[in-house]
Amino acid sequence: MTQISTLLVANRGEIACRVMRTAKAQGIRTVAVYSGADADAPHVRMADDAVHIGPAPVNESYLRIDKIIEAAKDSGADAIHPGYGFLSENAAFSQACADANIIFVGPPEKAIDVMGDKARSKRAMIEAGVPCVPGYQDEDQSDTTLIAEAAKIGVPLMVKAAAGGGGRGMRLVHDQDEVPNAIKLARSEAENAFGNGELILEKAIIKPRHVEIQVFADSHGNTIHLGERDCSVQRRHQKVIEEAPCPVMTEELRTEMGAAAVEAARAVDYRGAGTVEFLLDQSGSFYFLEMNTRLQVEHPVTEEITGVDLVEWQLRVASGEPIPLKQDELRIDGHAIEARLYAEDPASGFLPSTGPLDHFDLGSTGRIETGVAEGDMISPHYDPMVAKLVVWEKTRADAIEALADIAESVEVWPVKTNAAFLANALLEDDFVEAQLDTGFIERKLERLVGDDAPDDAIWQAAADFTVLDAIEENAPRPIGFRLNADPRVAATLFHKGESRTVDVIGERDAAHATGFVEDARTVVFADGQGFEFALESRGSGAAAAGSGAILAPMPGKVIAVDVAEGDRVAAGQRLMVLEAMKMEHALTAPFDGTVTELSAATGGQVQVEAVLAVVAPAEE
């Protein structure tokens, strides 16, 4: 056995902090790697040593195997933990560590290689006797063969990329006539995303649950499972809320699925932590989906119900130690739920939200896993997940209530988050009653997104915060008294072009809201959302009225401006283009008119809801 003395964490954000926390508890020296965008990130500050590995783009930093191996050698690291994402499921990285005589805290190259390819992994699982969805996963990839095999399988049918994941290169087909085009689109997307156009075909399982089994294997021949997680709440094939145990699981089914997952791991000589994912249909039958050869984002819920530190186990097994517990020594206690907090705006189609975290408060209850802090920047270069909100309670009902409370108490500004969306999902009747499948979010999307306009109670809270702050600070604010009536203190506020003068009731806790006042604005937090109210009209009359104000829908870079002040424009005409997180968003004229103001310039960085231009309507 080789005791790890120095661990380099080849990742960033919350998972880097999570791994370092356990490593430090075990007396292991830690080394961070960082890009130009992460020089002062929490994971860098937390580590004992840190190495710069390149500029912000991931293909120039966090995906550079050579730079990470060099950083490990230069810092004296004898082991590397890949976290999740980036290089965590890269067989070449595992092999490069072995070649450099550095411990890779993960499975061997062969297991990653086989399980990273959906076709090869499925063939291996069929041979191992693991239940698989009926389909086609052979090497003949001609369109003719795929179309013929699709006809044998029947619809509904899934056309899926053999490499990669995350929903890319995947098409659901309901009619045989759609198969040729689905093959063409899936192959093109797979080639662009993964550099591999190989496809597999699978019978589509209607309204399945996504249930995964946590497995662990060591170099002494021991392989066990630690129960299941239900990850059915997904948006576009990306997990949003995960829980353990699965609310419809029986002891018999857990034993059966656990045994299948253990066989899957043994079939590829697995070592370390891994997750075998299954689709569970409404009849109770389950089918192998894929194996993730790494620690999962949602691993905390398993830790919470088993009392096991999975990262500690990873480090022990990587050092050559046996798994600390046997299968019959593991117990499941209580219920845990995790929600992924993303920097995105659900009300604007889940557009990414980037920029500074001027205010960042996730409360002090539950288990909060994050890799950012107040004052940090949310970069457009990386995954938008800013935190994981995790709770454990004795019952599922109590866990739901506790996590919804945490989500509703989130205070983040000016970056937007999906906190209110998460709370709505947790409190939706179907979630509470555990009537879940992978289509839950899409069916309920309009209800879950809700309305981002402040209600009367939020306006009231803003007025109260504004006036009470003015009184306490003895500063001038837009406060007035009505004539010819009882004296009443009121505040005049502006929000997205709407103005109101609101009588103050003198309470700071209206609508159970919190907030702050600064820089001629009041920000109110309620039910997981942030609302900004200006204390004076901003921009021209048109901008204040909102009739022709062109507002930035997200923080980003202006990459094109097509008009100038004084130009006449037609309704729908493109005025400019914003870019953020590699997405382009065209801003157009709301009606026929004239550009009376233009504050945007090509190459300029703008914040969300900044007034970029004003269009005055054409005279009738």
C-alpha positions in Angstrom: 0.0 0.0 0.0 1.1 3.5 -0.8 0.0 6.3 1.5 -0.9 9.4 -0.5 1.0 12.4 0.9 0.2 15.2 -1.6 -3.0 15.3 -3.7 -3.4 17.5 -6.8 -7.1 18.1 -7.6 -7.5 18.5 -11.3 -10.7 20.5 -11.2 -12.2 23.7 -9.9 -15.3 25.0 -8.1 -17.3 23.1 -5.5 -16.0 19.7 -6.3 -12.3 20.8 -5.9 -13.2 22.3 -2.5 -15.2 19.2 -1.5 -12.2 16.9 -2.3 -9.7 19.1 -0.5 -11.9 19.2 2.6 -11.6 15.5 3.1 -8.0 15.3 2.0 -7.0 17.9 4.6 -9.0 16.0 7.2 -6.8 13.0 6.5 -3.6 15.0 6.8 -2.9 15.0 3.0 -1.3 18.1 1.5 -3.4 19.6 -1.3 -2.5 21.3 -4.6 -4.9 23.3 -6.8 -4.7 24.0 -10.5 -6.2 27.1 -11.9 -6.9 29.0 -15.1 -6.5 32.7 -15.6 -10.1 33.2 -14.7 -9.7 31.4 -11.3 -6.6 33.0 -9.9 -8.4 34.0 -6.7 -11.1 31.3 -6.6 -12.0 29.6 -3.3 -10.4 26.3 -4.4 -7.1 28.1 -5.0 -7.3 29.9 -1.6 -8.2 26.6 0.1 -5.2 24.6 -1.2 -1.8 24.3 0.4 -0.2 25.0 -3.0 -1.6 26.2 -6.4 -0.3 26.0 -10.0 -1.4 28.1 -12.9 -2.1 25.9 -15.9 -3.3 28.4 -18.6 -5.9 30.9 -19.8 -9.6 30.7 -19.1 -10.8 28.5 -22.0 -10.9 24.8 -20.8 -9.1 23.4 -23.8 -6.1 25.6 -22.8 -6.2 24.8 -19.1 -8.4 22.2 -17.3 -8.4 19.9 -20.3 -4.6 20.0 -20.9 -3.3 16.6 -19.7 0.3 17.6 -20.2 0.0 20.7 -18.1 -1.7 18.9 -15.2 0.8 16.1 -15.2 3.6 18.8 -15.2 1.9 20.6 -12.4 1.7 17.4 -10.3 5.4 16.8 -10.8 6.5 20.3 -10.1 4.4 20.4 -6.9 5.5 17.0 -5.6 2.0 15.5 -5.9 2.0 11.7 -5.8 -1.8 11.4 -6.6 -4.4 13.2 -8.7 -8.1 13.4 -8.0 -10.0 14.4 -11.2 -13.3 15.4 -9.5 -16.1 15.2 -12.1 -16.4 16.6 -15.6 -13.2 17.8 -17.4 -10.8 14.9 -17.5 -12.5 12.6 -14.9 -13.7 10.1 -17.5 -10.7 10.5 -19.9 -9.0 7.1 -20.3 -5.9 8.8 -21.7 -5.6 10.9 -18.5 -5.8 7.8 -16.3 -3.1 6.2 -18.4 -0.9 9.4 -18.4 -1.0 9.3 -14.6 0.1 5.7 -14.6 2.9 6.4 -17.0 4.1 9.2 -14.8 3.9 7.0 -11.7 1.2 9.2 -10.2 -1.8 7.6 -8.5 -5.0 8.3 -10.4 -7.9 8.5 -7.8 -10.3 6.6 -10.1 -10.7 3.4 -12.1 -8.1 2.0 -14.5 -7.9 3.1 -18.1 -9.7 0.0 -19.4 -12.8 0.5 -17.3 -13.0 4.2 -18.4 -12.5 3.2 -22.0 -15.2 0.5 -22.1 -17.8 2.4 -20.1 -17.2 5.7 -21.9 -18.6 4.2 -25.1 -22.3 3.4 -25.0 -22.0 0.7 -27.7 -19.1 -1.2 -26.1 -20.5 -0.8 -22.6 -23.8 -2.2 -23.7 -22.2 -5.2 -25.4 -20.2 -5.8 -22.2 -23.3 -5.6 -20.0 -25.2 -8.0 -22.2 -22.4 -10.5 -21.9 -22.3 -10.0 -18.1 -26.1 -10.7 -17.9 -27.0 -7.1 -16.8 -30.5 -6.2 -18.1 -30.3 -3.9 -21.1 -32.8 -2.0 -23.2 -33.5 -3.9 -26.5 -31.7 -2.2 -29.3 -28.8 -2.1 -31.7 -25.2 -1.4 -30.7 -23.0 -3.2 -33.3 -20.1 -1.9 -35.4 -21.9 -1.6 -38.8 -22.8 2.1 -38.8 -24.2 2.4 -42.3 -27.5 4.4 -42.6 -29.0 1.4 -44.4 -28.3 -1.0 -41.4 -29.4 1.6 -38.8 -32.7 2.2 -40.6 -33.3 -1.6 -40.9 -32.5 -2.2 -37.3 -34.7 0.7 -36.2 -37.6 -1.0 -38.1 -36.9 -4.2 -36.1 -36.9 -2.4 -32.8 -40.0 -0.3 -33.5 -41.1 3.0 -32.2 -40.8 4.9 -29.9 -37.1 4.8 -30.5 -34.0 6.5 -29.1 -31.1 7.3 -31.5 -28.1 8.0 -29.3 -24.4 8.9 -29.7 -22.2 6.0 -28.6 -19.7 8.5 -27.1 -20.3 11.3 -24.6 -23.5 12.2 -22.8 -25.5 15.1 -21.4 -28.2 14.6 -23.9 -26.1 15.6 -26.9 -26.4 13.4 -30.0 -29.7 12.1 -28.8 -33.1 12.0 -30.7 -36.4 10.5 -29.7 -38.3 9.1 -32.7 -42.1 8.5 -32.7 -42.5 7.5 -36.4 -40.4 5.3 -38.6 -40.4 7.9 -41.3 -38.5 10.2 -38.9 -35.6 7.7 -38.5 -33.3 8.8 -41.4 -33.4 12.4 -40.4 -32.9 11.5 -36.7 -29.8 9.5 -37.6 -28.4 12.3 -39.7 -28.9 14.9 -36.9 -27.7 12.7 -34.1 -24.6 11.7 -36.0 -23.7 15.3 -36.9 -24.2 16.5 -33.3 -22.2 13.6 -32.0 -19.3 14.3 -34.4 -19.3 18.0 -33.4 -19.6 17.4 -29.7 -17.4 14.2 -29.2 -15.5 13.8 -32.5 -17.2 10.4 -32.8 -20.3 9.8 -35.0 -21.0 6.3 -33.9 -24.6 5.7 -32.9 -26.7 3.1 -31.0 -30.4 2.5 -31.2 -32.6 1.7 -28.2 -36.3 1.0 -27.6 -37.6 4.1 -25.8 -38.9 3.4 -22.3 -42.0 5.6 -21.8 -42.1 7.7 -18.6 -39.2 6.0 -16.9 -37.5 6.9 -13.6 -33.8 7.5 -13.7 -32.4 5.4 -10.9 -28.7 4.9 -10.3 -26.7 2.7 -8.0 -23.5 3.8 -6.2 -20.9 1.1 -6.4 -17.4 0.8 -4.9 -14.6 -1.6 -5.7 -11.1 -2.1 -4.4 -7.9 -3.9 -5.5 -8.6 -6.8 -3.1 -11.5 -8.3 -5.0 -14.3 -6.5 -3.1 -17.2 -4.9 -4.9 -20.2 -3.5 -3.1 -23.1 -1.0 -3.6 -24.3 1.7 -1.4 -27.9 1.9 -2.4 -29.6 4.0 -5.0 -30.4 7.6 -6.0 -33.5 8.8 -7.9 -32.4 11.4 -10.5 -35.6 11.6 -12.5 -36.0 15.3 -12.2 -34.1 16.5 -15.3 -34.2 19.3 -17.8 -32.9 18.5 -21.3 -31.3 15.3 -19.9 -29.4 17.2 -17.2 -30.2 16.3 -13.6 -31.6 19.1 -11.5 -32.9 17.4 -8.2 -31.7 14.1 -6.9 -32.8 12.1 -3.8 -31.9 9.0 -1.9 -33.4 6.6 -1.4 -35.7 6.3 -4.4 -39.2 6.8 -3.1 -40.7 3.8 -4.9 -37.8 1.4 -4.1 -38.5 -1.9 -2.3 -35.9 -4.0 -0.5 -36.3 -6.8 -3.1 -35.8 -4.4 -6.0 -32.9 -2.7 -4.3 -31.2 -6.1 -3.9 -31.8 -7.0 -7.5 -30.6 -3.6 -8.9 -27.6 -3.6 -6.5 -26.5 -7.0 -7.7 -26.8 -6.0 -11.3 -24.7 -2.9 -10.7 -22.0 -4.9 -8.9 -21.9 -7.3 -11.8 -21.5 -4.3 -14.2 -18.5 -3.1 -12.2 -16.9 -6.5 -12.0 -17.3 -7.0 -15.8 -14.8 -4.2 -16.4 -12.5 -4.9 -13.4 -13.6 -1.7 -11.8 -11.8 0.1 -8.9 -12.9 3.0 -6.9 -16.2 4.9 -6.9 -18.6 4.5 -9.8 -22.3 4.8 -10.6 -24.4 2.4 -12.7 -27.4 4.2 -14.1 -30.7 2.4 -14.9 -34.0 3.3 -16.4 -36.8 1.9 -14.2 -40.1 1.5 -16.0 -43.6 1.7 -14.5 -43.8 -2.1 -14.1 -40.7 -2.3 -12.0 -38.4 -3.6 -14.8 -35.0 -1.9 -15.0 -32.5 -1.6 -17.8 -28.8 -0.6 -17.9 -28.3 3.0 -19.2 -24.6 3.7 -18.7 -21.9 3.7 -16.1 -20.2 6.9 -14.9 -16.7 6.1 -14.0 -16.2 8.9 -11.4 -17.7 10.5 -8.4 -21.1 11.9 -9.2 -22.3 15.5 -8.7 -25.1 14.0 -6.5 -22.9 11.9 -4.3 -23.7 13.9 -1.1 -27.2 12.3 -0.9 -25.7 8.9 -0.6 -23.2 10.1 2.0 -26.1 11.6 4.0 -28.1 8.4 4.2 -25.2 6.0 4.7 -22.9 8.0 6.9 -20.0 7.3 4.5 -17.5 9.8 3.2 -17.1 8.6 -0.4 -14.1 10.8 -1.1 -12.3 9.3 1.9 -13.1 5.9 0.5 -11.7 6.9 -2.8 -8.4 8.0 -1.3 -8.2 4.9 0.8 -8.9 2.6 -2.1 -6.5 4.5 -4.4 -3.8 4.0 -1.7 -4.3 0.2 -1.9 -6.5 -0.2 1.2 -9.6 -2.4 1.1 -13.2 -0.9 1.2 -13.8 0.0 4.9 -17.2 -1.8 5.1 -18.7 -5.0 3.8 -22.1 -5.1 2.1 -24.0 -6.4 5.1 -22.5 -3.6 7.3 -24.1 -0.8 5.3 -27.4 0.8 6.4 -29.8 3.4 4.9 -31.1 6.0 7.3 -33.5 8.8 6.6 -34.0 10.7 3.4 -31.7 13.2 1.6 -32.4 15.5 -1.4 -30.0 17.6 -3.4 -30.9 20.5 -5.7 -28.4 22.1 -8.2 -28.3 25.9 -8.0 -27.5 27.3 -11.4 -26.5 30.8 -12.5 -29.3 31.1 -15.0 -32.6 32.9 -15.6 -35.5 30.5 -15.9 -37.9 33.3 -16.9 -35.7 34.1 -20.0 -35.5 30.5 -21.3 -32.8 29.5 -18.8 -30.3 31.9 -20.3 -26.9 31.8 -18.5 -26.3 34.6 -16.0 -22.7 35.7 -15.5 -20.9 38.6 -13.8 -20.0 39.6 -10.2 -21.5 38.1 -7.1 -22.1 41.4 -5.3 -24.3 39.6 -2.8 -24.1 35.9 -2.2 -25.9 34.3 0.8 -27.1 30.7 0.8 -28.0 30.6 4.5 -26.6 28.5 7.2 -28.9 25.5 7.2 -28.5 22.2 5.4 -25.3 21.0 3.6 -24.2 23.7 1.2 -21.5 22.7 -1.3 -20.2 25.7 -3.3 -17.0 26.8 -4.9 -17.7 30.6 -5.1 -18.1 33.4 -2.5 -19.4 36.9 -2.4 -17.2 39.1 -4.5 -16.3 36.3 -7.0 -17.2 36.4 -10.7 -19.4 33.9 -12.5 -17.4 33.2 -15.6 -18.9 32.4 -19.0 -16.2 29.8 -19.6 -17.5 27.1 -17.1 -20.5 25.1 -16.0 -23.1 27.5 -14.5 -23.7 25.4 -11.3 -22.8 27.7 -8.4 -23.8 25.4 -5.5 -25.5 22.2 -4.4 -28.2 22.6 -1.7 -28.4 19.3 0.3 -30.6 18.3 3.2 -31.1 15.2 5.3 -34.2 14.5 7.4 -35.9 11.5 8.9 -38.7 11.5 6.3 -39.0 12.5 2.7 -41.7 15.0 3.5 -39.5 16.8 6.0 -36.6 16.8 3.6 -38.8 18.4 0.9 -39.9 21.1 3.3 -36.4 21.8 4.5 -34.9 22.0 1.0 -37.7 24.2 -0.3 -37.1 26.6 2.6 -33.4 26.8 1.8 -34.1 27.4 -1.9 -36.6 30.2 -1.1 -34.1 31.8 1.2 -31.3 32.1 -1.5 -30.0 35.6 -1.9 -27.8 36.1 -5.0 -27.3 39.4 -6.8 -27.0 40.6 -9.6 -26.4 37.2 -11.0 -29.8 35.4 -11.4 -30.3 31.8 -10.2 -32.9 29.0 -10.6 -33.6 29.0 -6.8 -37.3 29.9 -7.2 -37.6 27.2 -9.9 -36.1 24.6 -7.6 -38.5 25.6 -4.8 -41.5 25.4 -7.2 -40.4 21.9 -8.4 -40.0 20.6 -4.8 -43.4 21.8 -3.8 -45.2 20.7 -7.0 -47.9 18.0 -6.1 -46.4 15.3 -8.3 -43.0 15.7 -6.7 -44.4 15.7 -3.2 -46.4 12.6 -4.1 -43.4 11.0 -5.8 -45.2 10.7 -9.1 -42.0 11.3 -11.0 -40.4 10.4 -14.3 -37.8 12.0 -16.6 -40.5 14.1 -18.3 -41.6 15.8 -15.0 -40.0 19.2 -15.7 -41.1 19.4 -19.3 -44.7 18.7 -18.4 -44.7 21.2 -15.6 -42.3 23.8 -17.0 -44.7 26.8 -17.2 -45.8 26.3 -13.6 -42.3 25.7 -12.4 -40.8 28.8 -14.0 -43.6 31.0 -12.8 -43.6 34.8 -13.1 -40.6 37.0 -12.4 -42.7 40.1 -12.0 -42.8 41.4 -8.4 -46.3 41.2 -6.7 -47.8 43.9 -4.5 -46.1 42.4 -1.4 -42.7 42.8 -3.0 -43.4 46.4 -4.0 -44.4 47.0 -0.4 -41.3 45.4 0.9 -39.2 47.5 -1.4 -40.9 50.7 -0.2 -40.5 49.8 3.4 -36.8 48.9 3.0 -36.2 52.2 1.1 -37.8 54.5 3.6 -36.6 52.7 6.8 -33.1 52.8 5.4 -33.4 56.5 4.7 -34.6 57.2 8.2 -31.8 55.1 9.7 -29.1 56.6 7.6 -30.6 60.1 7.6 -30.1 60.2 3.8 -32.3 61.9 1.2 -34.6 59.5 -0.5 -37.7 59.9 -2.8 -40.1 60.1 0.2 -43.1 62.4 0.2 -46.3 63.3 2.1 -49.7 63.5 0.5 -51.4 66.9 0.7 -55.0 67.3 2.0 -54.9 63.9 3.7 -53.4 62.3 6.8 -49.6 62.5 6.6 -48.3 59.3 5.0 -44.8 58.4 4.1 -44.5 57.0 0.6 -41.7 55.8 -1.7 -41.6 56.2 -5.5 -39.9 53.2 -7.1 -39.2 52.0 -10.6 -38.9 48.4 -11.9 -38.4 47.5 -15.5 -40.2 50.6 -16.8 -43.0 50.5 -14.3 -43.3 53.1 -11.6 -45.3 53.1 -8.4 -45.6 55.4 -5.4 -46.2 53.0 -2.4 -47.3 54.0 1.1 -44.9 52.7 3.7 -46.2 50.5 6.5 -42.9 50.6 8.4 -42.0 46.9 8.5 -38.9 45.3 7.0 -40.3 41.8 6.9 -43.2 42.3 4.5 -43.8 39.2 2.4 -41.0 37.4 4.4 -38.6 39.4 2.3 -35.0 40.5 2.9 -33.0 43.1 1.0 -30.6 46.0 1.0 -30.5 49.6 -0.3 -27.5 51.1 -2.1 -26.5 53.2 -5.0 -30.0 54.6 -5.6 -31.6 51.2 -5.7 -33.3 48.7 -3.5 -33.0 45.0 -3.9 -35.6 42.7 -2.4 -35.2 38.9 -2.0 -38.3 36.8 -1.7 -39.1 33.1 -2.5 -35.7 32.5 -4.1 -35.8 35.6 -6.4 -34.1 39.0 -6.4 -36.0 42.1 -7.5 -34.3 45.4 -8.2 -36.1 48.7 -7.7 -34.5 52.0 -8.8 -35.1 55.0 -6.6 -35.0 57.3 -9.5 -36.0 57.1 -13.2 -33.1 55.8 -15.3 -32.6 56.7 -18.9 -35.0 58.7 -21.1 -38.7 58.9 -20.8 -39.0 56.1 -23.3 -36.6 54.0 -21.3 -38.4 54.7 -18.1 -41.7 53.9 -19.6 -40.3 50.7 -21.0 -42.1 51.2 -24.3 -39.0 51.3 -26.5 -36.2 50.5 -24.2 -33.9 47.7 -25.4 -32.6 46.0 -22.3 -29.8 43.4 -22.1 -31.5 40.1 -21.3 -28.2 38.7 -19.8 -24.7 39.9 -19.0 -22.5 39.6 -22.1 -20.4 41.1 -24.8 -21.9 43.2 -27.6 -20.5 41.6 -30.8 -22.4 43.6 -33.4 -24.3 46.9 -33.6 -26.4 47.3 -36.7 -27.8 50.8 -36.2 -26.9 54.4 -35.2 -28.8 57.1 -33.3 -31.3 58.7 -35.6 -31.8 55.6 -37.8 -35.3 54.6 -38.7 -36.1 50.9 -37.9 -38.9 48.5 -38.7 -40.5 46.2 -36.2 -38.4 43.0 -35.8 -35.3 44.6 -37.4 -32.1 43.4 -35.7 -30.4 46.2 -33.8 -27.5 44.4 -32.2 -26.2 41.0 -31.0 -25.1 39.9 -27.5 -22.8 36.9 -26.8 -22.6 35.1 -23.5 -21.5 31.5 -22.6 -20.9 30.9 -26.4 -24.6 31.8 -27.2 -25.7 34.6 -29.4 -28.8 36.6 -28.7 -30.2 39.1 -31.3 -32.0 42.2 -30.0 -34.7 43.5 -32.3 -36.9 46.6 -32.7 -40.2 46.2 -30.8 -42.1 48.3 -33.4 -41.5 50.8 -36.3 -39.7 53.9 -35.1 -36.5 55.8 -34.6 -33.4 55.0 -32.6 -33.3 58.0 -30.2 -30.6 56.6 -27.8 -27.7 54.2 -28.4 -25.4 53.3 -25.5 -24.1 50.0 -26.8 -20.8 49.7 -28.7 -19.3 46.7 -30.4 -16.9 44.9 -28.1 -18.5 46.4 -24.9 -19.4 44.3 -21.9 -22.9 44.9 -20.5 -24.8 43.8 -17.4 -28.3 42.3 -17.3 -31.1 44.8 -17.9 -28.8 47.6 -18.9 -30.5 50.0 -21.4 -28.7 49.5 -24.6 -30.9 51.6 -26.9 -34.2 53.3 -27.0 -36.6 53.2 -30.0 -39.2 56.0 -30.2 -42.4 54.8 -31.9 -43.1 56.2 -35.4 -45.8 58.9 -35.4 -49.1 57.8 -36.8 
